Amino acid sequence: MSAGEYHTCAIVNGALQCWGNNFNGQIGNGTTTNQLTPVTVIASGVTQVSARGGHTCAIVKGALQCWGNNSYGQIGNGITGNGTVINQLTPVTVIASGVTQVSAGGSHTCAIVNGALKCWGWNSDGQIGNGTTTDQLTPVTVISSGVTQVSAGWNHTCAIVKGALQCWGNNYRGQIGNGTEIQFTPVTVISSGVTQVSAGRGHRCAIVNGAFQCWGYNLYGQIGNGTTTNQLTPVTVIASGVTQVSAGGFYTCAIVNGALQCWGDNSAGQIGNGTTTNQLTPVTVIASGVTQVSAGEDHTCVIVNGALKCWGANSYGQIGNGTFINQLTPVTVISSGVTQVSAGGSHTCVIVNGALQCWGNNSYGQIGNGTTTDQLTPVTVIASGVTQVSAGGFYTCAIVNGALQCWGWNSAGQIGNGITGNGTVINQLTPVTVIASGVTQVSAGWNHTCAIVNGALQYWGKIFYRILQYPVPIP
């Protein structure tokens, strides 16, 4: 699956389906009408899709096809209409064979073709990498061989080449990583050992020989190198051994060789080191035995040798220790048997020996005990059979013996039971069965929900400003 700014595409049994905003024809079904449910665009043979702001590209049996917004030539078919934009409303074959990966940037596109990197489209900041700032209407070879991964950001690009990381384009916040402002051709940022690169809007991170390195925008200390200064070159944050990372509102926690380290915003004590001072480098909070971490907006919970510990903001009792007092160090909430924890906006839920327990903010019934009274200690909501829980902003969903149950805030139909009150919101104060069987995973967002049911993805709630009151399958 690939999510653009306002549209989404998914590969389903080799077919490509897209939905959402279609102003530029980025759905690919020959219209500019928004699509509120999945539309089959390509019937078979699709192996990868990349959706960005207003255009989409897919690899189909080794060929590259693109469609949608073509204002800067990002489709790659050589047409922009001589000053009049000619968007492409259906897939156009750009490269006939040999394509192994495609990445759609803000208004430019890059693809790996037989190990070479080709890019085209918008080039105002040199993001194509051919040494100019002239938009390219057809694919241009940037790197001739050895490319194994490419990641196109909004107006800059990075690629892994024979284990080295090379980047180019806009470097306003240091996202290229070479200590300068702008690069019109590829610059080697890391010389070897790179196995993955990920692009944010203003910063990047890479795994290098098992170490975690970041660079770029650092206003909130998200780099973790001891400053709030943008980083123009890669900084090693954690040298090795990272097994899980969870990012909260403006802070980050990671499990490193079984220990928990956190850094960033600490205004509510969410770092867990006994202070409210922001931490600009990783701080060890728990020395060993940590198997899962969940960072909420500004409170943190972890599982340690089967016990649950929480700390940070507690204005709604989300820590679970019977008070409204922020906790600056880990507090044991449940002593044993915890197998999963999910920290929501200001409430928390855990699975304990197959039972579901929740506590904290209950303004919308998100605890699930039939009231709207905040709960300062764990309350058993479902007695047995729970295999997964996901705490959203102000509602909760859980898988119980293969069925999906949800409760709490229902303003946009995110519960999925078809009720929003005909203009008056009807929240659900106790669990409601939404899907009777076959559910293997659920994820609760702010006001929409997704679940995997018998291998298919279903979604409901607020989807692109439309309210879907029932689960809608993606065939």
C-alpha positions as a Markdown table, in Angstrom:
| # | Residue | x | y | z |
|---|---|---|---|---|
| 1 | Met | 0.0 | 0.0 | 0.0 |
| 2 | Ser | 1.1 | 3.6 | -0.7 |
| 3 | Ala | -0.6 | 6.7 | 0.6 |
| 4 | Gly | -0.3 | 10.0 | -1.3 |
| 5 | Glu | -1.3 | 13.3 | 0.2 |
| 6 | Tyr | -5.0 | 12.8 | -0.5 |
| 7 | His | -5.3 | 9.4 | -2.2 |
| 8 | Thr | -4.3 | 5.8 | -1.6 |
| 9 | Cys | -3.4 | 2.8 | -3.7 |
| 10 | Ala | -3.0 | -0.8 | -2.7 |
| 11 | Ile | -2.0 | -4.0 | -4.5 |
| 12 | Val | -4.6 | -6.7 | -4.0 |
| 13 | Asn | -3.7 | -10.1 | -5.4 |
| 14 | Gly | -1.6 | -8.5 | -8.1 |
| 15 | Ala | -4.2 | -5.9 | -9.1 |
| 16 | Leu | -3.9 | -2.2 | -8.3 |
| 17 | Gln | -6.8 | -0.4 | -6.6 |
| 18 | Cys | -6.8 | 3.3 | -5.8 |
| 19 | Trp | -9.2 | 5.7 | -4.1 |
| 20 | Gly | -9.5 | 9.2 | -2.7 |
| 21 | Asn | -8.8 | 12.6 | -4.3 |
| 22 | Asn | -8.8 | 12.5 | -8.1 |
| 23 | Phe | -8.4 | 16.2 | -9.0 |
| 24 | Asn | -5.4 | 15.5 | -11.2 |
| 25 | Gly | -6.4 | 12.1 | -12.4 |
| 26 | Gln | -4.1 | 10.4 | -9.8 |
| 27 | Ile | -6.6 | 7.5 | -9.3 |
| 28 | Gly | -6.1 | 6.5 | -12.9 |
| 29 | Asn | -9.6 | 5.5 | -13.9 |
| 30 | Gly | -10.0 | 8.1 | -16.7 |
| 31 | Thr | -11.9 | 10.7 | -14.7 |
| 32 | Thr | -11.2 | 13.5 | -12.2 |
| 33 | Thr | -14.0 | 12.4 | -9.9 |
| 34 | Asn | -13.0 | 11.7 | -6.4 |
| 35 | Gln | -13.3 | 8.0 | -5.6 |
| 36 | Leu | -14.7 | 7.1 | -2.1 |
| 37 | Thr | -14.2 | 3.4 | -2.5 |
| 38 | Pro | -11.4 | 1.4 | -4.2 |
| 39 | Val | -11.3 | 1.4 | -8.0 |
| 40 | Thr | -9.4 | -1.3 | -9.9 |
| 41 | Val | -6.9 | 0.6 | -12.1 |
| 42 | Ile | -4.7 | -2.3 | -13.3 |
| 43 | Ala | -6.1 | -5.8 | -13.3 |
| 44 | Ser | -2.9 | -7.9 | -12.7 |
| 45 | Gly | 0.8 | -8.0 | -12.6 |
| 46 | Val | 1.5 | -5.1 | -10.3 |
| 47 | Thr | 4.4 | -5.6 | -7.9 |
| 48 | Gln | 4.9 | -2.1 | -6.5 |
| 49 | Val | 3.1 | 1.2 | -6.3 |
| 50 | Ser | 4.2 | 4.7 | -5.2 |
| 51 | Ala | 1.7 | 7.4 | -4.6 |
| 52 | Arg | 2.6 | 11.0 | -3.9 |
| 53 | Gly | 0.9 | 14.4 | -3.9 |
| 54 | Gly | -0.9 | 14.3 | -7.2 |
| 55 | His | 0.6 | 11.5 | -9.3 |
| 56 | Thr | 1.0 | 7.7 | -9.0 |
| 57 | Cys | 3.4 | 5.2 | -10.5 |
| 58 | Ala | 3.3 | 1.4 | -10.5 |
| 59 | Ile | 5.6 | -1.4 | -11.7 |
| 60 | Val | 3.6 | -3.8 | -13.9 |
| 61 | Lys | 5.4 | -6.9 | -15.1 |
| 62 | Gly | 8.7 | -5.0 | -15.0 |
| 63 | Ala | 7.4 | -2.0 | -16.8 |
| 64 | Leu | 6.7 | 1.4 | -15.2 |
| 65 | Gln | 3.4 | 3.1 | -15.6 |
| 66 | Cys | 2.5 | 6.6 | -14.3 |
| 67 | Trp | -0.5 | 8.8 | -14.2 |
| 68 | Gly | -2.0 | 12.0 | -12.7 |
| 69 | Asn | -0.5 | 15.4 | -12.3 |
| 70 | Asn | 2.0 | 16.2 | -15.0 |
| 71 | Ser | 2.6 | 19.9 | -14.4 |
| 72 | Tyr | 6.4 | 19.4 | -14.1 |
| 73 | Gly | 6.7 | 16.4 | -16.3 |
| 74 | Gln | 6.7 | 14.0 | -13.4 |
| 75 | Ile | 4.7 | 11.4 | -15.4 |
| 76 | Gly | 7.8 | 11.0 | -17.7 |
| 77 | Asn | 6.1 | 10.8 | -21.0 |
| 78 | Gly | 7.6 | 14.0 | -22.4 |
| 79 | Ile | 4.3 | 15.9 | -22.4 |
| 80 | Thr | 3.3 | 19.0 | -20.4 |
| 81 | Gly | 1.3 | 20.7 | -23.2 |
| 82 | Asn | 3.8 | 23.5 | -24.1 |
| 83 | Gly | 2.7 | 25.6 | -21.1 |
| 84 | Thr | -0.7 | 24.0 | -20.7 |
| 85 | Val | -0.6 | 21.1 | -18.3 |
| 86 | Ile | -1.8 | 17.8 | -19.7 |
| 87 | Asn | -2.4 | 15.5 | -16.8 |
| 88 | Gln | -2.7 | 11.8 | -17.5 |
| 89 | Leu | -6.0 | 10.3 | -16.4 |
| 90 | Thr | -5.0 | 6.7 | -17.1 |
| 91 | Pro | -1.7 | 4.8 | -16.8 |
| 92 | Val | 1.0 | 5.6 | -19.3 |
| 93 | Thr | 3.9 | 3.3 | -19.9 |
| 94 | Val | 7.1 | 5.3 | -19.2 |
| 95 | Ile | 9.8 | 2.5 | -19.1 |
| 96 | Ala | 9.0 | -0.7 | -20.9 |
| 97 | Ser | 11.0 | -3.2 | -18.8 |
| 98 | Gly | 13.6 | -3.8 | -16.1 |
| 99 | Val | 12.1 | -1.6 | -13.4 |
| 100 | Thr | 12.6 | -3.0 | -9.9 |
| 101 | Gln | 11.6 | 0.0 | -7.7 |
| 102 | Val | 9.9 | 3.4 | -8.1 |
| 103 | Ser | 9.6 | 6.3 | -5.7 |
| 104 | Ala | 7.4 | 9.3 | -6.3 |
| 105 | Gly | 8.5 | 12.5 | -4.8 |
| 106 | Gly | 6.7 | 15.8 | -4.4 |
| 107 | Ser | 6.6 | 16.5 | -8.1 |
| 108 | His | 9.4 | 14.3 | -9.4 |
| 109 | Thr | 9.9 | 10.6 | -9.8 |
| 110 | Cys | 12.8 | 8.1 | -9.6 |
| 111 | Ala | 13.0 | 4.5 | -10.6 |
| 112 | Ile | 15.7 | 1.8 | -10.5 |
| 113 | Val | 16.0 | 0.2 | -14.0 |
| 114 | Asn | 18.4 | -2.8 | -14.3 |
| 115 | Gly | 20.4 | -1.4 | -11.4 |
| 116 | Ala | 20.6 | 2.1 | -12.8 |
| 117 | Leu | 18.8 | 5.1 | -11.4 |
| 118 | Lys | 16.6 | 7.3 | -13.6 |
| 119 | Cys | 14.7 | 10.4 | -12.4 |
| 120 | Trp | 12.5 | 13.0 | -14.1 |
| 121 | Gly | 10.0 | 15.8 | -13.4 |
| 122 | Trp | 10.4 | 18.9 | -11.2 |
| 123 | Asn | 14.0 | 20.0 | -10.8 |
| 124 | Ser | 14.0 | 23.4 | -9.2 |
| 125 | Asp | 16.3 | 22.3 | -6.4 |
| 126 | Gly | 18.4 | 19.8 | -8.3 |
| 127 | Gln | 16.3 | 16.9 | -7.0 |
| 128 | Ile | 16.7 | 15.1 | -10.4 |
| 129 | Gly | 20.5 | 14.9 | -9.8 |
| 130 | Asn | 21.7 | 15.6 | -13.4 |
| 131 | Gly | 23.5 | 18.8 | -12.5 |
| 132 | Thr | 20.8 | 21.3 | -13.7 |
| 133 | Thr | 17.7 | 22.9 | -12.3 |
| 134 | Thr | 15.8 | 22.3 | -15.6 |
| 135 | Asp | 12.6 | 20.2 | -15.3 |
| 136 | Gln | 13.1 | 16.8 | -17.0 |
| 137 | Leu | 10.1 | 15.6 | -19.0 |
| 138 | Thr | 11.5 | 12.1 | -19.7 |
| 139 | Pro | 13.7 | 9.8 | -17.6 |
| 140 | Val | 17.3 | 10.9 | -17.1 |
| 141 | Thr | 20.0 | 8.4 | -16.0 |
| 142 | Val | 21.5 | 9.8 | -12.7 |
| 143 | Ile | 23.5 | 6.8 | -11.5 |
| 144 | Ser | 24.5 | 4.1 | -14.0 |
| 145 | Ser | 24.7 | 1.0 | -11.9 |
| 146 | Gly | 24.6 | -0.6 | -8.4 |
| 147 | Val | 21.5 | 1.1 | -7.1 |
| 148 | Thr | 19.5 | -1.0 | -4.6 |
| 149 | Gln | 17.0 | 1.4 | -3.1 |
| 150 | Val | 15.8 | 5.0 | -3.8 |
| 151 | Ser | 13.8 | 7.3 | -1.7 |
| 152 | Ala | 12.4 | 10.5 | -3.2 |
| 153 | Gly | 11.5 | 13.2 | -0.7 |
| 154 | Trp | 9.5 | 16.4 | -1.4 |
| 155 | Asn | 12.4 | 18.1 | -3.2 |
| 156 | His | 15.4 | 16.0 | -2.5 |
| 157 | Thr | 16.4 | 12.4 | -3.3 |
| 158 | Cys | 18.6 | 9.6 | -1.7 |
| 159 | Ala | 19.7 | 6.3 | -3.0 |
| 160 | Ile | 21.7 | 3.3 | -1.7 |
| 161 | Val | 24.5 | 2.5 | -4.2 |
| 162 | Lys | 26.6 | -0.6 | -3.5 |
| 163 | Gly | 26.0 | -0.1 | 0.2 |
| 164 | Ala | 26.7 | 3.6 | 0.2 |
| 165 | Leu | 24.2 | 6.4 | 0.7 |
| 166 | Gln | 24.1 | 9.2 | -1.9 |
| 167 | Cys | 21.7 | 12.2 | -1.7 |
| 168 | Trp | 21.0 | 15.4 | -3.7 |
| 169 | Gly | 18.6 | 18.3 | -4.1 |
| 170 | Asn | 17.3 | 20.8 | -1.6 |
| 171 | Asn | 19.3 | 20.9 | 1.6 |
| 172 | Tyr | 17.7 | 23.8 | 3.5 |
| 173 | Arg | 17.5 | 21.9 | 6.7 |
| 174 | Gly | 20.5 | 19.7 | 6.1 |
| 175 | Gln | 18.5 | 16.7 | 4.8 |
| 176 | Ile | 21.2 | 15.9 | 2.3 |
| 177 | Gly | 23.6 | 15.2 | 5.0 |
| 178 | Asn | 26.8 | 16.6 | 3.5 |
| 179 | Gly | 27.0 | 19.9 | 5.4 |
| 180 | Thr | 26.1 | 22.3 | 2.5 |
| 181 | Glu | 23.0 | 24.0 | 1.2 |
| 182 | Ile | 22.0 | 22.4 | -2.2 |
| 183 | Gln | 23.3 | 19.6 | -4.3 |
| 184 | Phe | 22.7 | 19.3 | -8.0 |
| 185 | Thr | 24.4 | 15.9 | -8.4 |
| 186 | Pro | 24.6 | 12.8 | -6.0 |
| 187 | Val | 26.9 | 13.3 | -3.0 |
| 188 | Thr | 28.1 | 10.4 | -1.0 |
| 189 | Val | 26.8 | 10.9 | 2.6 |
| 190 | Ile | 27.7 | 7.5 | 4.1 |
| 191 | Ser | 30.3 | 5.4 | 2.3 |
| 192 | Ser | 29.2 | 1.8 | 3.2 |
| 193 | Gly | 27.0 | -0.5 | 5.2 |
| 194 | Val | 23.6 | 1.2 | 4.6 |
| 195 | Thr | 20.7 | -1.3 | 4.5 |
| 196 | Gln | 17.8 | 1.1 | 4.8 |
| 197 | Val | 17.0 | 4.8 | 4.3 |
| 198 | Ser | 13.8 | 6.6 | 5.3 |
| 199 | Ala | 12.9 | 10.2 | 4.2 |
| 200 | Gly | 10.9 | 12.6 | 6.3 |
| 201 | Arg | 9.9 | 16.0 | 5.2 |
| 202 | Gly | 12.9 | 17.7 | 6.7 |
| 203 | His | 15.1 | 14.9 | 8.2 |
| 204 | Arg | 16.3 | 11.5 | 7.3 |
| 205 | Cys | 17.4 | 8.4 | 9.2 |
| 206 | Ala | 19.4 | 5.3 | 8.0 |
| 207 | Ile | 20.4 | 2.0 | 9.4 |
| 208 | Val | 24.1 | 1.6 | 8.9 |
| 209 | Asn | 25.8 | -1.6 | 10.0 |
| 210 | Gly | 23.1 | -2.0 | 12.6 |
| 211 | Ala | 23.6 | 1.5 | 14.0 |
| 212 | Phe | 20.9 | 4.2 | 13.8 |
| 213 | Gln | 22.0 | 7.5 | 12.2 |
| 214 | Cys | 19.9 | 10.7 | 11.6 |
| 215 | Trp | 20.3 | 14.1 | 10.2 |
| 216 | Gly | 18.4 | 17.2 | 9.1 |
| 217 | Tyr | 15.6 | 19.1 | 10.9 |
| 218 | Asn | 16.1 | 19.0 | 14.7 |
| 219 | Leu | 13.8 | 21.7 | 16.2 |
| 220 | Tyr | 12.4 | 19.3 | 18.8 |
| 221 | Gly | 15.6 | 17.3 | 19.4 |
| 222 | Gln | 14.3 | 14.5 | 17.2 |
| 223 | Ile | 17.9 | 13.8 | 16.1 |
| 224 | Gly | 18.9 | 12.8 | 19.6 |
| 225 | Asn | 22.4 | 14.2 | 19.4 |
| 226 | Gly | 22.4 | 16.6 | 22.3 |
| 227 | Thr | 21.3 | 19.7 | 20.4 |
| 228 | Thr | 18.2 | 21.3 | 18.9 |
| 229 | Thr | 20.3 | 22.5 | 15.9 |
| 230 | Asn | 19.6 | 21.1 | 12.5 |
| 231 | Gln | 22.2 | 18.5 | 11.6 |
| 232 | Leu | 23.8 | 18.9 | 8.2 |
| 233 | Thr | 25.6 | 15.5 | 8.4 |
| 234 | Pro | 24.6 | 12.1 | 9.7 |
| 235 | Val | 24.8 | 11.7 | 13.5 |
| 236 | Thr | 24.9 | 8.3 | 15.1 |
| 237 | Val | 22.2 | 8.2 | 17.8 |
| 238 | Ile | 22.4 | 4.6 | 18.9 |
| 239 | Ala | 25.4 | 2.5 | 17.9 |
| 240 | Ser | 23.7 | -1.0 | 17.8 |
| 241 | Gly | 21.1 | -3.3 | 19.2 |
| 242 | Val | 17.9 | -1.4 | 18.6 |
| 243 | Thr | 14.9 | -3.7 | 18.3 |
| 244 | Gln | 11.9 | -1.4 | 18.7 |
| 245 | Val | 11.2 | 2.4 | 18.5 |
| 246 | Ser | 8.0 | 4.3 | 19.5 |
| 247 | Ala | 7.7 | 8.0 | 18.8 |
| 248 | Gly | 5.3 | 10.0 | 21.0 |
| 249 | Gly | 4.2 | 13.6 | 20.6 |
| 250 | Phe | 7.6 | 15.3 | 20.7 |
| 251 | Tyr | 9.8 | 12.5 | 22.1 |
| 252 | Thr | 11.1 | 9.1 | 21.2 |
| 253 | Cys | 11.8 | 5.8 | 23.0 |
| 254 | Ala | 13.7 | 2.8 | 21.8 |
| 255 | Ile | 14.5 | -0.7 | 23.1 |
| 256 | Val | 18.2 | -1.3 | 22.9 |
| 257 | Asn | 19.5 | -4.7 | 23.9 |
| 258 | Gly | 16.5 | -5.1 | 26.2 |
| 259 | Ala | 17.0 | -1.7 | 27.8 |
| 260 | Leu | 14.7 | 1.3 | 27.3 |
| 261 | Gln | 16.1 | 4.6 | 26.2 |
| 262 | Cys | 14.1 | 7.8 | 25.7 |
| 263 | Trp | 14.8 | 11.4 | 24.6 |
| 264 | Gly | 13.2 | 14.7 | 23.6 |
| 265 | Asp | 10.3 | 16.6 | 25.2 |
| 266 | Asn | 10.0 | 15.9 | 28.9 |
| 267 | Ser | 7.5 | 18.5 | 30.0 |
| 268 | Ala | 5.3 | 15.9 | 31.7 |
| 269 | Gly | 8.0 | 13.5 | 32.7 |
| 270 | Gln | 7.4 | 11.2 | 29.8 |
| 271 | Ile | 11.1 | 10.5 | 29.4 |
| 272 | Gly | 10.9 | 8.7 | 32.8 |
| 273 | Asn | 14.2 | 9.9 | 34.3 |
| 274 | Gly | 12.8 | 11.7 | 37.3 |
| 275 | Thr | 12.9 | 15.2 | 35.8 |
| 276 | Thr | 10.9 | 17.5 | 33.6 |
| 277 | Thr | 13.9 | 18.7 | 31.7 |
| 278 | Asn | 14.0 | 17.9 | 28.0 |
| 279 | Gln | 16.6 | 15.3 | 27.1 |
| 280 | Leu | 18.5 | 15.9 | 23.9 |
| 281 | Thr | 20.3 | 12.5 | 24.0 |
| 282 | Pro | 19.1 | 9.0 | 24.8 |
| 283 | Val | 18.6 | 8.4 | 28.5 |
| 284 | Thr | 18.4 | 4.8 | 29.9 |
| 285 | Val | 15.2 | 4.6 | 31.8 |
| 286 | Ile | 15.0 | 0.8 | 32.4 |
| 287 | Ala | 18.1 | -1.3 | 32.3 |
| 288 | Ser | 16.9 | -4.6 | 31.1 |
| 289 | Gly | 13.9 | -6.9 | 30.4 |
| 290 | Val | 11.9 | -4.5 | 28.2 |
| 291 | Thr | 9.9 | -6.3 | 25.5 |
| 292 | Gln | 7.6 | -3.6 | 24.3 |
| 293 | Val | 7.2 | 0.2 | 24.5 |
| 294 | Ser | 4.3 | 2.4 | 23.6 |
| 295 | Ala | 4.6 | 6.2 | 23.6 |
| 296 | Gly | 1.4 | 8.1 | 23.8 |
| 297 | Glu | 1.0 | 11.9 | 23.4 |
| 298 | Asp | 2.9 | 12.6 | 26.5 |
| 299 | His | 2.9 | 9.4 | 28.6 |
| 300 | Thr | 4.8 | 6.2 | 28.2 |
| 301 | Cys | 4.2 | 2.5 | 29.0 |
| 302 | Val | 6.4 | -0.5 | 28.7 |
| 303 | Ile | 6.3 | -4.2 | 29.4 |
| 304 | Val | 9.1 | -5.4 | 31.6 |
| 305 | Asn | 9.4 | -9.1 | 32.3 |
| 306 | Gly | 5.7 | -9.4 | 32.0 |
| 307 | Ala | 4.9 | -6.4 | 34.2 |
| 308 | Leu | 3.5 | -3.1 | 33.1 |
| 309 | Lys | 5.2 | 0.2 | 34.0 |
| 310 | Cys | 3.9 | 3.6 | 33.0 |
| 311 | Trp | 5.0 | 7.3 | 33.6 |
| 312 | Gly | 4.5 | 10.8 | 32.3 |
| 313 | Ala | 1.3 | 12.9 | 32.0 |
| 314 | Asn | -1.4 | 11.7 | 34.3 |
| 315 | Ser | -4.1 | 14.4 | 34.1 |
| 316 | Tyr | -6.7 | 11.8 | 33.2 |
| 317 | Gly | -5.3 | 9.0 | 35.3 |
| 318 | Gln | -3.7 | 7.4 | 32.2 |
| 319 | Ile | -0.8 | 6.1 | 34.2 |
| 320 | Gly | -3.2 | 3.8 | 36.1 |
| 321 | Asn | -1.8 | 4.2 | 39.7 |
| 322 | Gly | -4.9 | 5.8 | 41.2 |
| 323 | Thr | -3.8 | 9.5 | 41.1 |
| 324 | Phe | -3.9 | 12.5 | 38.7 |
| 325 | Ile | -0.3 | 13.3 | 39.5 |
| 326 | Asn | 2.3 | 13.2 | 36.7 |
| 327 | Gln | 4.8 | 10.4 | 37.3 |
| 328 | Leu | 8.4 | 11.3 | 36.5 |
| 329 | Thr | 9.7 | 7.7 | 36.9 |
| 330 | Pro | 8.3 | 4.3 | 36.0 |
| 331 | Val | 5.4 | 3.1 | 38.2 |
| 332 | Thr | 4.4 | -0.6 | 38.3 |
| 333 | Val | 0.7 | -0.7 | 37.3 |
| 334 | Ile | 0.3 | -4.5 | 36.8 |
| 335 | Ser | 2.8 | -6.9 | 38.2 |
| 336 | Ser | 2.6 | -9.8 | 35.8 |
| 337 | Gly | 0.9 | -11.5 | 32.8 |
| 338 | Val | 0.9 | -8.4 | 30.5 |
| 339 | Thr | 1.4 | -9.4 | 26.8 |
| 340 | Gln | 0.5 | -6.1 | 25.0 |
| 341 | Val | 0.1 | -2.4 | 25.9 |
| 342 | Ser | -1.4 | 0.4 | 23.8 |
| 343 | Ala | -1.2 | 4.0 | 24.9 |
| 344 | Gly | -3.9 | 6.2 | 23.4 |
| 345 | Gly | -4.2 | 10.0 | 23.5 |
| 346 | Ser | -4.9 | 10.0 | 27.3 |
| 347 | His | -6.0 | 6.5 | 28.1 |
| 348 | Thr | -4.2 | 3.2 | 28.2 |
| 349 | Cys | -5.2 | -0.5 | 27.6 |
| 350 | Val | -3.4 | -3.7 | 28.2 |
| 351 | Ile | -3.9 | -7.4 | 27.7 |
| 352 | Val | -3.4 | -9.4 | 30.9 |
| 353 | Asn | -3.6 | -13.2 | 30.7 |
| 354 | Gly | -6.1 | -12.8 | 27.8 |
| 355 | Ala | -8.3 | -10.2 | 29.6 |
| 356 | Leu | -8.5 | -6.6 | 28.5 |
| 357 | Gln | -8.0 | -3.8 | 31.1 |
| 358 | Cys | -8.2 | -0.1 | 30.5 |
| 359 | Trp | -7.9 | 3.2 | 32.4 |
| 360 | Gly | -7.5 | 6.9 | 32.1 |
| 361 | Asn | -9.6 | 9.5 | 30.2 |
| 362 | Asn | -13.1 | 8.2 | 29.8 |
| 363 | Ser | -14.9 | 11.3 | 28.6 |
| 364 | Tyr | -16.2 | 9.5 | 25.5 |
| 365 | Gly | -16.6 | 6.0 | 27.0 |
| 366 | Gln | -13.2 | 4.9 | 25.6 |
| 367 | Ile | -12.6 | 2.8 | 28.7 |
| 368 | Gly | -15.6 | 0.6 | 27.9 |
| 369 | Asn | -17.1 | 0.1 | 31.3 |
| 370 | Gly | -20.4 | 1.8 | 30.6 |
| 371 | Thr | -19.6 | 5.1 | 32.2 |
| 372 | Thr | -17.9 | 8.4 | 31.2 |
| 373 | Thr | -16.0 | 8.6 | 34.5 |
| 374 | Asp | -12.3 | 8.7 | 34.3 |
| 375 | Gln | -10.7 | 5.5 | 35.7 |
| 376 | Leu | -7.6 | 6.0 | 37.8 |
| 377 | Thr | -6.8 | 2.2 | 38.0 |
| 378 | Pro | -7.2 | -0.7 | 35.6 |
| 379 | Val | -10.7 | -1.8 | 34.9 |
| 380 | Thr | -11.4 | -5.2 | 33.3 |
| 381 | Val | -13.4 | -4.5 | 30.2 |
| 382 | Ile | -13.4 | -8.0 | 28.5 |
| 383 | Ala | -12.7 | -11.0 | 30.6 |
| 384 | Ser | -11.0 | -13.4 | 28.2 |
| 385 | Gly | -10.0 | -14.2 | 24.6 |
| 386 | Val | -8.4 | -10.8 | 23.7 |
| 387 | Thr | -5.4 | -11.1 | 21.4 |
| 388 | Gln | -4.8 | -7.5 | 20.3 |
| 389 | Val | -5.9 | -4.0 | 21.5 |
| 390 | Ser | -5.4 | -0.6 | 19.8 |
| 391 | Ala | -6.1 | 2.6 | 21.7 |
| 392 | Gly | -7.0 | 5.5 | 19.4 |
| 393 | Gly | -7.4 | 9.1 | 20.2 |
| 394 | Phe | -10.6 | 8.8 | 22.2 |
| 395 | Tyr | -11.8 | 5.3 | 21.4 |
| 396 | Thr | -10.6 | 1.7 | 21.6 |
| 397 | Cys | -10.8 | -1.5 | 19.5 |
| 398 | Ala | -9.9 | -5.1 | 20.4 |
| 399 | Ile | -9.8 | -8.5 | 18.8 |
| 400 | Val | -11.7 | -11.0 | 20.9 |
| 401 | Asn | -11.8 | -14.6 | 19.8 |
| 402 | Gly | -11.3 | -13.4 | 16.2 |
| 403 | Ala | -14.1 | -10.9 | 16.4 |
| 404 | Leu | -13.6 | -7.1 | 16.4 |
| 405 | Gln | -15.2 | -5.0 | 19.2 |
| 406 | Cys | -14.9 | -1.2 | 19.5 |
| 407 | Trp | -16.2 | 1.5 | 21.8 |
| 408 | Gly | -15.9 | 5.1 | 22.8 |
| 409 | Trp | -15.9 | 8.2 | 20.6 |
| 410 | Asn | -18.1 | 7.8 | 17.5 |
| 411 | Ser | -18.2 | 11.3 | 16.0 |
| 412 | Ala | -17.2 | 10.1 | 12.5 |
| 413 | Gly | -18.5 | 6.5 | 12.7 |
| 414 | Gln | -15.1 | 5.2 | 13.8 |
| 415 | Ile | -16.7 | 2.5 | 16.0 |
| 416 | Gly | -18.1 | 1.0 | 12.8 |
| 417 | Asn | -21.6 | 0.0 | 14.0 |
| 418 | Gly | -23.4 | 2.3 | 11.5 |
| 419 | Ile | -24.5 | 4.8 | 14.2 |
| 420 | Thr | -23.5 | 8.5 | 14.5 |
| 421 | Gly | -26.9 | 9.7 | 15.8 |
| 422 | Asn | -28.2 | 11.4 | 12.7 |
| 423 | Gly | -26.3 | 14.6 | 13.5 |
| 424 | Thr | -26.0 | 13.9 | 17.2 |
| 425 | Val | -23.0 | 11.8 | 18.1 |
| 426 | Ile | -23.9 | 8.5 | 19.9 |
| 427 | Asn | -20.7 | 7.3 | 21.6 |
| 428 | Gln | -20.5 | 3.7 | 22.6 |
| 429 | Leu | -19.8 | 3.2 | 26.3 |
| 430 | Thr | -19.4 | -0.6 | 26.1 |
| 431 | Pro | -17.8 | -2.9 | 23.5 |
| 432 | Val | -19.8 | -3.3 | 20.3 |
| 433 | Thr | -19.2 | -6.2 | 17.9 |
| 434 | Val | -18.3 | -4.7 | 14.6 |
| 435 | Ile | -17.0 | -7.7 | 12.7 |
| 436 | Ala | -18.0 | -11.2 | 13.9 |
| 437 | Ser | -15.0 | -13.3 | 12.8 |
| 438 | Gly | -11.8 | -13.5 | 10.9 |
| 439 | Val | -10.1 | -10.4 | 12.3 |
| 440 | Thr | -6.3 | -10.7 | 12.7 |
| 441 | Gln | -5.2 | -7.1 | 13.2 |
| 442 | Val | -6.7 | -3.8 | 14.1 |
| 443 | Ser | -5.3 | -0.2 | 14.1 |
| 444 | Ala | -7.3 | 2.7 | 15.7 |
| 445 | Gly | -6.4 | 6.2 | 14.5 |
| 446 | Trp | -7.8 | 9.5 | 15.6 |
| 447 | Asn | -11.2 | 9.1 | 14.0 |
| 448 | His | -10.9 | 6.2 | 11.6 |
| 449 | Thr | -10.2 | 2.5 | 12.0 |
| 450 | Cys | -8.6 | -0.2 | 9.8 |
| 451 | Ala | -8.7 | -4.0 | 10.3 |
| 452 | Ile | -7.5 | -7.1 | 8.4 |
| 453 | Val | -10.3 | -9.5 | 8.0 |
| 454 | Asn | -9.7 | -12.9 | 6.4 |
| 455 | Gly | -6.7 | -11.3 | 4.7 |
| 456 | Ala | -8.6 | -8.3 | 3.4 |
| 457 | Leu | -8.3 | -4.8 | 4.6 |
| 458 | Gln | -11.5 | -3.0 | 5.8 |
| 459 | Tyr | -11.7 | 0.6 | 6.9 |
| 460 | Trp | -14.4 | 2.9 | 8.4 |
| 461 | Gly | -14.8 | 6.3 | 10.1 |
| 462 | Lys | -13.6 | 9.6 | 8.7 |
| 463 | Ile | -11.9 | 8.9 | 5.4 |
| 464 | Phe | -10.9 | 12.0 | 3.3 |
| 465 | Tyr | -13.7 | 14.1 | 4.8 |
| 466 | Arg | -16.3 | 11.4 | 4.2 |
| 467 | Ile | -17.9 | 9.5 | 7.1 |
| 468 | Leu | -18.2 | 5.8 | 6.5 |
| 469 | Gln | -20.4 | 4.3 | 9.3 |
| 470 | Tyr | -19.8 | 0.7 | 8.4 |
| 471 | Pro | -16.6 | -1.2 | 7.5 |
| 472 | Val | -15.9 | -1.0 | 3.8 |
| 473 | Pro | -13.8 | -3.8 | 2.3 |
| 474 | Ile | -10.9 | -3.3 | -0.1 |
| 475 | Pro | -11.6 | -6.3 | -2.3 |
